[in-house]
Amino acid sequence: MTQIELTWGDILTMGGDALVCPAHKYLIRGRGLSAQIYAHCGTQLTPQCTRQRACPVGEARLTKAYDLPVDYLLHTVTPQWSSGDQWGSQAIVQLRCCYESVLKLAEQRGCKKILFPALGAGTNRFPHEIAAHQGLAVLRSYAASFERLTVCLHSPTALAQWQKIERRFYGPH
């Protein structure tokens, strides 16, 4: 059975087949985790990213992971949270598409161990409760195709929020 693991720490030090990178639509160096990934990979990543076609919100692209303990980066452009206004439901659908696109691309490439940050919950400001509910729903629906799906949060507080959502909607592991 596939393990969906929730943890916190430095995602850039964790091993696996692929790491999900929140991306800018042109796969240029972004903010937050994207900036950290680009800094870690050095100048090798930029040329590969510039050869990719633009990546609309909700889609995914694959590159090598240069100097990270994974083989690939799965870039996905997450939606901006708009405080639950009239565009909030569209952003939620787009966030689900990010997870689905990444998992489909990982499956096509034969990746079995995927590392996820809390997509959308960083610089794009999705509340962790919403990001967790959407992310866990999609991860659970695709879990049978993978050995391990890890969501690495940036703090113990974020981890506790994701664990609370997991217990509330999906029960204990």
Backbone torsions as a table, in degrees:
resi	resn	phi	psi	omega
1	MET	NA	138.6	-179.8
2	THR	-67.1	138.1	176.5
3	GLN	-96.9	125.8	170.0
4	ILE	-103.3	111.7	-174.2
5	GLU	-107.7	133.3	172.5
6	LEU	-109.3	128.5	-178.6
7	THR	-149.2	176.6	173.0
8	TRP	-137.0	155.1	-179.3
9	GLY	147.8	-157.2	-179.0
10	ASP	-93.2	101.6	-176.9
11	ILE	-61.1	-24.9	-178.1
12	LEU	-72.8	-10.4	178.9
13	THR	-103.4	-3.1	-175.8
14	MET	-88.8	144.5	-179.6
15	GLY	-93.0	157.3	178.3
16	GLY	169.5	-170.8	177.2
17	ASP	-86.7	-34.6	-176.9
18	ALA	-150.7	149.1	177.5
19	LEU	-119.2	132.5	179.4
20	VAL	-85.3	128.0	-178.2
21	CYS	-113.8	116.5	172.2
22	PRO	-62.0	130.6	-167.8
23	ALA	-126.5	160.9	167.7
24	HIS	-85.6	152.8	-174.7
25	LYS	-60.6	-23.0	176.5
26	TYR	-101.2	13.8	179.0
27	LEU	55.6	30.5	173.6
28	ILE	-86.2	166.6	179.4
29	ARG	-56.8	124.5	179.7
30	GLY	-102.0	-149.3	178.9
31	ARG	-107.0	175.2	173.8
32	GLY	58.1	-131.0	-177.3
33	LEU	-61.4	-37.1	177.7
34	SER	-56.1	-46.4	179.0
35	ALA	-62.4	-39.2	179.1
36	GLN	-65.3	-40.7	179.4
37	ILE	-64.7	-46.1	178.2
38	TYR	-61.1	-41.1	179.0
39	ALA	-63.9	-39.6	-178.9
40	HIS	-70.6	-37.9	-177.1
41	CYS	-81.3	-13.6	179.8
42	GLY	68.2	-154.4	-173.8
43	THR	-78.1	-7.8	-177.2
44	GLN	-69.3	-31.9	-174.4
45	LEU	-74.4	-38.8	-173.8
46	THR	-56.1	-49.1	-179.4
47	PRO	-61.0	-37.4	179.6
48	GLN	-67.3	-37.3	179.6
49	CYS	-70.2	-37.0	-177.8
50	THR	-70.7	-19.5	177.0
51	ARG	-81.2	-12.5	-179.4
52	GLN	-77.8	152.5	172.5
53	ARG	-75.7	159.9	-179.7
54	ALA	-54.7	150.5	-176.7
55	CYS	-119.2	103.1	178.7
56	PRO	-65.6	162.2	176.7
57	VAL	-54.3	131.7	177.3
58	GLY	93.8	-11.9	178.0
59	GLU	-97.4	176.9	-178.6
60	ALA	-140.6	152.4	176.1
61	ARG	-134.0	154.6	-177.3
62	LEU	-118.0	136.7	172.2
63	THR	-137.3	169.7	171.1
64	LYS	-67.1	162.9	-174.7
65	ALA	-110.2	10.5	174.9
66	TYR	15.0	112.7	172.1
67	ASP	64.4	8.7	173.0
68	LEU	-102.9	157.1	-178.1
69	PRO	-79.9	34.1	174.9
70	VAL	-135.6	163.9	179.9
71	ASP	-83.9	-36.1	-172.7
72	TYR	-132.8	156.4	167.0
73	LEU	-109.0	133.2	175.4
74	LEU	-109.5	102.8	-176.0
75	HIS	-85.9	133.6	174.5
76	THR	-141.9	140.4	-178.8
77	VAL	-93.3	113.6	-177.9
78	THR	-89.2	152.5	178.8
79	PRO	-75.9	159.5	175.9
80	GLN	-87.6	130.3	176.0
81	TRP	-75.3	133.0	-176.5
82	SER	-115.1	36.5	174.8
83	SER	63.6	26.7	175.3
84	GLY	74.6	19.6	178.4
85	ASP	-74.1	-160.9	-175.3
86	GLN	-62.6	-17.2	178.3
87	TRP	-95.4	-1.4	-177.0
88	GLY	-59.0	-42.2	-179.0
89	SER	-67.5	-35.2	177.3
90	GLN	-65.0	-41.0	178.9
91	ALA	-63.1	-37.8	178.9
92	ILE	-65.1	-43.9	177.2
93	VAL	-61.4	-43.3	179.5
94	GLN	-63.7	-38.3	178.3
95	LEU	-63.2	-43.1	176.0
96	ARG	-59.5	-40.2	178.5
97	CYS	-62.0	-36.0	177.2
98	CYS	-57.9	-51.3	179.4
99	TYR	-61.0	-45.5	-178.8
100	GLU	-63.4	-44.4	-179.5
101	SER	-62.7	-43.0	178.9
102	VAL	-62.8	-46.2	-177.8
103	LEU	-67.1	-37.8	176.8
104	LYS	-64.8	-43.2	179.1
105	LEU	-65.9	-41.2	177.5
106	ALA	-62.2	-42.4	179.2
107	GLU	-63.1	-43.4	178.3
108	GLN	-60.6	-35.9	-178.0
109	ARG	-84.3	-7.6	179.3
110	GLY	83.8	16.7	178.0
111	CYS	-75.0	136.1	-177.9
112	LYS	-116.5	-18.9	-178.1
113	LYS	-125.8	107.9	-172.7
114	ILE	-115.0	136.7	176.8
115	LEU	-107.0	126.9	179.6
116	PHE	-117.9	138.3	162.1
117	PRO	-82.6	-179.9	174.6
118	ALA	-78.6	87.2	-175.4
119	LEU	-53.8	131.4	178.0
120	GLY	83.3	-18.9	-173.6
121	ALA	-89.1	0.9	177.6
122	GLY	-91.6	-115.4	-176.6
123	THR	-67.1	-16.1	178.1
124	ASN	-90.8	0.3	165.7
125	ARG	62.8	26.8	171.0
126	PHE	-64.7	137.5	172.2
127	PRO	-61.4	139.5	-178.4
128	HIS	-57.2	-35.4	-178.9
129	GLU	-61.7	-41.7	179.4
130	ILE	-72.4	-45.7	179.5
131	ALA	-59.7	-42.0	-179.4
132	ALA	-65.0	-47.1	-178.2
133	HIS	-60.2	-46.4	-179.5
134	GLN	-68.6	-46.5	-179.2
135	GLY	-61.3	-47.4	-178.5
136	LEU	-65.3	-36.4	178.1
137	ALA	-60.4	-45.7	-179.1
138	VAL	-70.8	-44.8	-179.9
139	LEU	-57.5	-43.1	-179.8
140	ARG	-64.4	-36.1	-178.2
141	SER	-73.2	-21.7	179.3
142	TYR	-105.6	-2.3	-170.2
143	ALA	-55.4	-36.4	-176.1
144	ALA	-61.4	-19.4	-178.7
145	SER	-87.8	-1.4	-173.5
146	PHE	-132.1	159.3	175.0
147	GLU	-83.8	-42.6	-177.5
148	ARG	-151.0	132.5	174.2
149	LEU	-121.3	116.4	-176.1
150	THR	-113.7	129.4	172.2
151	VAL	-106.8	115.1	-179.1
152	CYS	-104.1	114.0	-178.8
153	LEU	-90.3	160.7	-174.9
154	HIS	-86.1	-8.7	-178.2
155	SER	-155.6	159.9	174.9
156	PRO	-61.6	-32.1	179.1
157	THR	-65.6	-45.6	177.7
158	ALA	-63.1	-41.1	177.9
159	LEU	-59.4	-45.2	179.8
160	ALA	-61.1	-37.4	178.7
161	GLN	-65.6	-43.3	178.9
162	TRP	-66.3	-41.1	179.0
163	GLN	-63.5	-38.5	178.3
164	LYS	-61.5	-45.2	178.4
165	ILE	-64.9	-41.8	179.6
166	GLU	-60.4	-47.0	179.7
167	ARG	-63.9	-43.3	-175.8
168	ARG	-64.6	-42.6	-173.8
169	PHE	-101.4	-22.8	-173.9
170	TYR	-126.4	-3.8	-179.9
171	GLY	72.7	178.4	-180.0
172	PRO	-67.6	157.3	178.4
173	HIS	-56.5	NA	NA
